[in-house]
């Protein structure tokens, strides 16, 4: 059945009309790259400590670096196995970002306070604003765990131990001698109240700014995606257009080892337009396009390169496989014609060859298609005579 393909999209409708999965996939990849950079910074600090340039307790740094390595390996394995386009993956990545921040916070304590904001910064890339609130909740849990873990197992923070509340003069006399106050006797009360809670409030104050920034980023990304889409997609058929076809012929297909090309030239379009009207002519084009779309996927892309001309270009397929696709298409058209108001047919030609010689492969397929069209016209003429 013919379906109306053309849709008018204005800027107000972009957010609901454009699928955001590709934006999330891009954000997932970028966030993982950021975490990899964080890991290498930790690795650099660990090496500096091994060389005695830094003076952090060696066992503490070893434990921290080992845990960071384990988390990094697990996260990359999950991303590779699941694929970056899964909707749930962004939540997993954010959880790992908080876990890595937690490890850094426990090990390095007072050196790492600024890192607590990193997961929230990562979250603003996503079009879904719920991820920001999810990240905040996870970060709050991480901050409380980080404060307590850092106190008992991490790099000793004298402020936490002594609960210092004044200036240097309160703890060092005029001769530079220290006179420390009492030790923190109730860390389970004082640390959450004086350290974790204030940090959570600071993060909370960032939420409105982050939500605003996230909305702006998402709108800009969606707008770019929309503009890219309308520059590549044929309105009537929703297949790739001639601009995209030329771009792929020039930049992409020459890098593929083997390519296959199938040409279609629709029969009877002019007669349909002249006798039944352009609406029926559009229907003829759209129905043929629908039949070709059945054979498209990531490595089989279809293009409308003229009013009644279509091309399917495949990657690493033999001529035998192309012949199979054409036979299946012919059977599909026969079935469709049983319930169609107009006769559907097209001349078809195909060829396969090396990707670097894509122009030659296209010419062979085009010549094959033209020969098929001439033979079909001759056969039709003999029938009517």
C-alpha positions in Angstrom: 0.0 0.0 0.0 1.1 3.5 -0.8 2.0 5.6 2.3 2.4 9.3 2.4 6.0 10.0 3.1 6.3 13.7 3.1 6.1 15.4 6.5 6.5 19.0 7.2 8.8 19.6 10.2 9.3 22.9 11.9 11.7 23.8 14.6 9.2 23.3 17.4 8.6 19.7 16.4 12.2 18.6 16.0 12.5 17.1 19.5 9.6 14.7 19.0 10.1 14.0 15.3 13.8 13.1 15.3 15.0 9.8 17.0 17.5 10.7 19.7 19.2 7.3 19.8 22.1 8.3 17.6 22.7 11.3 19.9 22.8 9.1 23.0 25.1 6.7 21.2 27.5 9.7 20.4 27.3 10.9 24.0 28.0 7.3 25.3 31.1 7.1 23.2 32.3 10.5 24.3 31.7 9.9 28.0 33.6 6.6 27.9 36.5 8.5 26.2 36.4 11.0 29.0 36.6 8.2 31.6 39.5 6.6 29.7 41.3 10.0 30.0 40.5 10.0 33.7 42.0 6.5 34.0 45.2 7.6 32.3 45.5 10.6 34.6 45.2 8.2 37.5 47.8 5.9 35.8 50.2 8.9 35.5 49.7 9.8 39.2 50.4 6.1 40.1 53.6 6.1 38.0 54.7 9.4 39.6 54.1 7.8 43.0 56.1 4.6 42.1 59.0 6.9 41.1 58.8 8.6 44.5 58.0 12.0 42.9 54.6 11.9 44.6 54.6 10.9 48.3 51.2 9.2 48.7 51.3 5.8 50.6 52.3 3.2 48.0 49.8 0.5 49.0 47.0 3.0 48.9 47.9 4.1 45.4 48.3 0.5 44.2 44.9 -0.4 45.5 43.3 2.6 43.9 44.9 2.1 40.5 44.0 -1.6 40.6 40.3 -0.9 41.3 40.3 1.8 38.6 41.7 -0.6 36.1 39.1 -3.3 36.9 36.2 -0.8 36.6 37.6 0.5 33.3 38.0 -3.0 31.8 34.5 -4.0 32.9 32.9 -0.8 31.4 34.7 -1.2 28.1 33.7 -4.8 27.9 30.0 -4.0 28.6 30.1 -1.3 25.9 31.7 -3.5 23.3 29.4 -6.5 24.0 26.2 -4.5 24.2 26.9 -1.8 21.6 26.9 2.0 22.3 23.3 2.5 21.0 21.5 0.7 23.8 19.1 3.0 25.7 20.1 1.7 29.1 23.8 2.0 28.5 23.9 5.6 29.5 22.8 4.8 33.0 25.4 2.1 33.3 28.1 4.5 32.1 27.0 7.1 34.6 27.1 4.5 37.4 30.7 3.6 36.5 31.6 7.3 36.3 30.4 7.7 39.9 32.2 4.5 41.0 35.5 5.7 39.4 35.1 9.0 41.2 34.4 7.1 44.4 37.6 5.2 44.1 39.6 8.3 43.4 37.9 10.1 46.3 38.6 7.3 48.8 42.2 7.0 47.7 43.2 10.6 47.3 40.5 12.2 49.6 41.1 16.0 49.7 42.8 16.0 46.2 39.7 14.9 44.5 36.8 17.2 45.7 36.4 18.8 42.2 36.0 15.4 40.6 32.6 14.9 42.2 31.1 17.2 39.7 32.4 15.2 36.7 29.5 12.7 36.4 27.0 15.5 36.3 29.0 17.3 33.6 29.0 14.0 31.6 25.2 13.8 32.0 24.4 17.1 30.3 25.3 15.6 26.9 22.2 13.4 26.9 18.9 14.6 25.4 17.0 12.9 28.2 17.0 15.3 31.2 16.0 12.5 33.6 19.6 11.3 33.4 20.8 14.5 35.2 18.5 13.7 38.2 19.6 10.1 38.2 23.2 11.2 38.1 22.7 13.6 41.0 21.1 10.9 43.2 23.9 8.4 42.4 26.5 11.1 43.1 24.9 11.9 46.5 25.2 8.3 47.5 28.8 8.3 46.1 29.7 11.4 48.0 28.6 10.0 51.4 30.4 6.7 50.6 33.5 8.7 49.5 33.7 10.8 52.6 33.4 7.8 55.0 35.6 5.6 52.9 38.2 8.3 52.6 38.2 8.9 56.3 38.7 5.2 57.3 40.7 3.8 54.4 42.0 6.7 52.2 44.6 9.4 52.3 44.4 10.9 55.8 42.7 14.3 55.8 43.7 16.1 59.0 40.7 18.4 58.8 38.4 15.3 59.1 40.5 13.9 61.9 40.8 17.0 64.0 37.7 18.9 62.8 39.6 22.1 62.2 37.4 25.1 61.9 39.7 28.1 62.1 42.7 29.6 60.5 46.4 28.5 60.6 47.0 30.7 63.7 44.5 28.5 65.7 46.8 25.5 65.3 50.3 26.9 64.9 51.9 29.3 67.4 54.1 32.3 66.6 57.2 30.1 66.7 55.7 27.6 64.1 54.9 24.9 66.6 51.7 23.0 66.3 49.2 22.5 69.1 46.4 20.3 67.7 42.9 20.1 69.2 40.9 17.1 70.1 40.4 14.1 67.8 37.1 13.7 66.0 35.2 11.3 68.3 32.1 10.8 66.2 33.0 10.6 62.5 29.7 8.9 61.5 27.8 12.0 62.6 30.3 14.8 61.9 31.6 13.8 58.5 28.2 13.3 56.8 27.0 16.6 58.4 30.1 18.8 57.8 31.6 17.2 54.7 29.1 15.1 52.6 26.0 17.2 53.1 27.6 20.6 52.1 29.1 19.0 49.0 25.6 17.6 48.0 24.1 21.0 48.4 26.8 22.5 46.1 26.0 19.9 43.5 22.2 20.6 43.9 22.9 24.3 43.2 24.3 23.2 39.8 21.2 21.3 38.7 19.3 24.3 37.2 22.4 25.4 35.2 23.0 21.8 34.0 19.4 21.3 33.0 19.5 24.6 30.9 22.8 23.6 29.3 21.5 20.1 28.6 18.5 21.5 26.9 20.6 23.8 24.7 23.0 21.0 23.7 20.2 18.6 22.9 18.3 21.2 20.8 21.4 22.1 18.9 22.3 18.4 18.3 18.8 17.6 17.2 18.7 20.5 14.8 22.0 19.4 13.3 20.7 15.9 12.9 17.5 17.2 11.3 19.4 19.3 8.8 21.8 16.5 8.0 18.8 14.2 7.5 16.9 16.5 5.1 20.1 17.0 3.1 20.5 13.2 2.6 17.0 11.8 2.4 14.6 11.9 -0.5 11.3 13.3 0.8 8.9 11.1 -1.2 10.6 7.8 -0.7 12.6 8.2 2.5 15.6 6.6 0.7 18.9 8.3 0.4 19.0 11.1 -2.2 21.4 11.8 -5.1 23.6 14.1 -2.9 24.2 11.3 -0.5 24.8 8.9 -3.4 27.5 11.1 -4.9 29.1 11.6 -1.5 29.3 7.8 -0.8 30.6 7.1 -4.3 33.4 9.6 -3.8 34.4 9.1 -0.2 33.1 5.8 1.1 32.7 3.0 -1.4 36.2 3.2 -2.8 37.4 2.1 0.7 35.3 -1.1 0.6 36.9 -4.3 -0.7 33.9 -5.5 -2.7 30.8 -3.7 -3.8 27.6 -4.8 -5.6 25.3 -2.4 -7.5 21.7 -3.0 -8.5 20.0 -0.5 -10.8 16.2 0.0 -11.2 14.5 2.1 -13.8 10.7 2.2 -13.3 8.6 1.3 -16.3 5.6 3.3 -17.4 6.0 6.4 -15.1 5.4 8.9 -18.0 2.3 7.0 -19.2 1.0 6.8 -15.6 1.4 10.5 -15.1 -0.2 11.3 -18.5 -3.2 9.0 -18.2 -3.8 8.7 -14.4 -2.3 11.8 -13.0 0.8 12.7 -11.0 -0.7 11.4 -7.8 -0.8 7.9 -9.2 2.7 8.5 -10.6 3.9 9.4 -7.1 2.2 6.3 -5.8 4.1 4.2 -8.4 7.4 5.6 -7.4 6.8 5.3 -3.6 5.6 1.7 -4.0 8.7 0.7 -5.9 10.8 2.4 -3.3 9.0 0.4 -0.6 9.8 -2.8 -2.4 13.5 -1.9 -2.6 13.7 -0.8 1.0 13.0 -4.4 2.1 16.6 -5.3 1.1 18.3 -2.5 2.9 20.4 -2.6 6.1 23.7 -1.3 7.4 25.6 -2.7 4.4 22.9 -2.5 1.8 21.9 1.2 1.1 19.3 2.3 -1.4 19.3 5.7 -3.2 16.9 7.5 -5.4 19.2 9.1 -8.0 16.5 10.3 -10.5 12.8 10.7 -10.9 12.3 7.0 -11.7 15.8 5.6 -11.0 17.0 3.7 -7.9 20.3 2.1 -6.9 21.0 -0.4 -4.2 24.7 -0.6 -3.3 25.9 -3.6 -1.2 29.2 -4.2 0.6 31.2 -7.5 0.1 28.5 -9.3 -1.8 28.9 -11.6 -4.9 27.0 -11.4 -8.2 25.3 -14.6 -7.1 23.9 -12.8 -4.0 22.9 -9.8 -6.2 21.0 -12.1 -8.5 19.2 -13.6 -5.5 18.1 -10.1 -4.4 16.8 -9.3 -7.8 14.9 -12.6 -8.0 13.3 -12.0 -4.6 12.4 -8.5 -5.6 10.7 -9.8 -8.8 8.7 -12.2 -6.7 7.7 -9.4 -4.3 6.5 -7.2 -7.2 4.4 -10.1 -8.6 2.7 -10.4 -5.3 2.2 -6.7 -4.9 0.7 -6.4 -8.4 -2.1 -8.8 -7.5 -3.7 -6.1 -5.3 -2.3 -3.0 -7.0 -4.3 -0.3 -8.8 -1.5 0.2 -11.3 1.0 -2.2 -12.8 4.4 -2.1 -11.1 7.5 -3.0 -13.1 11.1 -1.8 -13.6 14.1 -2.7 -15.6 16.8 -4.1 -13.4 20.6 -4.6 -13.9 23.4 -5.5 -11.5 27.1 -6.0 -11.3 29.8 -6.6 -8.6 33.4 -5.6 -8.4 36.2 -3.9 -6.5 35.3 -0.9 -4.3 38.2 1.2 -5.6 36.7 0.7 -9.1 33.1 1.6 -8.1 32.5 3.8 -11.1 33.2 0.9 -13.4 30.8 -1.4 -11.4 28.1 1.3 -11.6 28.5 1.5 -15.4 28.3 -2.3 -15.8 25.1 -2.4 -13.7 23.6 0.6 -15.6 24.4 -1.1 -19.0 22.9 -4.3 -17.8 19.7 -2.4 -16.7 19.5 -0.5 -20.0 19.8 -3.8 -22.0 17.0 -5.2 -19.8 14.8 -2.2 -20.4 15.3 -2.5 -24.2 14.5 -6.2 -24.2 11.4 -5.5 -22.1 10.1 -2.8 -24.4 10.7 -5.1 -27.4 8.9 -8.0 -25.7 5.9 -5.7 -24.8 5.8 -4.4 -28.4 5.7 -8.0 -29.8 2.8 -8.8 -27.4 0.7 -5.9 -28.5 1.5 -6.4 -32.2 
